């Protein structure tokens, strides 16, 4: 089984030590580019607990847990069984408008490309349009997400 810990260790994106404000959320990690990483379940609970920062605005969720790699692509690549259930796969907390935008890019791209290099290219492009919503320096967010996906695909035996 490809675990979150294995992916994050291989990707080398984590901020060490974990910030004290995450003390009561041991299943959520902070990356060097200030991204919140964890399972869908953990990030959803965190968002609800910290509703004043991540709750609804104008009737819509302002932040959402985004699966860094999707079941659809894992199915295309024949490695779905190597990963945990969707609710336990690695996610990042991102602004809702960014979530809508990158998901539309993923869907369009993976309809055309169902191989490792094409899927990696689609992820790289989608993450490049996210911007630096964390306050990190330019391109840090996209670079980290690319490192995470490459680490996950490496752990699954898809790339070297």
N, C-alpha and C positions, 0 to 999 in steps of 0.2 A: 504494500500500500504506500502510495506517495503521500507523505504527511506534510502538513503546513510547516512543522519544524524543519523537516529536511529541505523543503523549498526555500525557506527563509535563511537557513544556514548556508545553503549553496549560493544563494543570490547575494549574500553579504550586504543587504540594504538596511539592516536594523540599526537604530540608534542605541548605543550602549553607554551608560545604563538606561534602563527604562525610566521615563520621567515619573516623579513622585505623584503627580496628579492622576496617573493611571494605576496607582497602588491597589485599588479595590477591583481592578479589571485585569487580572493576570493573563487572560486569554487574548487581550488586545495588545498589539505591539505598535511602536512608533518607528517609522523609517527615518533615515538621515534627512530626507526631504520633507519631514513632518507629516507624512501620510499615516492615517490610522489603518492598521491591517489586522484582520481577524476573520473568523468564520462569519457567515451571513447572520447566524443566530446571535453571536456575541456582539457584532456591530449594531444590529437592530435593537438589542436590549440596551446597549450603551446610548444609542441615539434617543431612545425613549426616556431613559433615565436623565439625560442631559437635554431635555426637550427645549429649554430656553435657548440653546445654541443650535440644535439640529432638528427642531420640530417643524411644524407646518408654518408656511407663510403664504398668504393669499389662497388658503384652502388646499395647498399642495405641500407634500413633504419637501423641505428645502434641501435635505441631504439623504442619500440612499446608499445602501451597501451594494457595491457593484462587484460581481464575480470577475476576477481578473482574467480567468479563462473560462469559457462557457462549455456546458455539456455538449452542445451541438458540435463544436470543434473536436472535443475529445472523442465523440462518436465517429466523426469523419476520419480521424486518425487511428481509430481502433484501440484506444487506450482507456476508455471510460472506466473499465473494471479496475484499473490501477489506482483510481482516485476515490476518496470518500463520497458519501451522498452530497448532493448539491448544497444542503444547508450547512455542511461541515467543510466545504471547500473554501479556499482563500479568497477574501474580498477586501476591498478598499472602500472607505467612506468618502464619497465624492458629492459635489453639488448636483442636485436633481437635473438641472438643464444640461449639464455635462454628461450625465448618465444617459439621457435620451439621445444626445448627439452621438456619443461613441457607439452606443448599441445600434443605431441606424447604420453607421459605417461598418461595423462588424457584420451585420446581416447582409448588406450589399456585397461586401468583399468576399465573405465565405460562400456565397452562392456561386461565385466564379472560381474560387480557389479552395480546393479541398485537399491540399497537400501541406506538408510542414512549412516549406519556404513561403508559400502563398499566405498561409494563415499567420505566420510570424510577420510578414510584410503588412498584412491588414491590421494586426494589433499595433504594430509600430506606428502606422499612419494614424489610426484612431487615437492613440495616446498622445500623439504629437499635437492634436488639436485641443487637448484638455487645458493647456495653459498651466501656469504655476499658481494654482488656487491655494497653496499652502504657505506662500510667502518664501519659498525656497528660491534659490537662484535659477536662472533661465534653464529650461530643459531638464531639470533634476527629476521632476515628477515622471515625465515620459521615459527617461533613462532607467529609473528604478522599476517601473512597471515592465519595461522590456527585460531587465535583468531577472525579474521574478518569473516571467513567462518562460524565458530561456532555461532557467533553473528547473522549473516544473517539467518542461519537455525533456530536459537532460535526465532528470530523475525517472521519467517514464521510459527512457531508452530511445527517444525520438531523435535526439541530436547529441553530438559529442561536445 
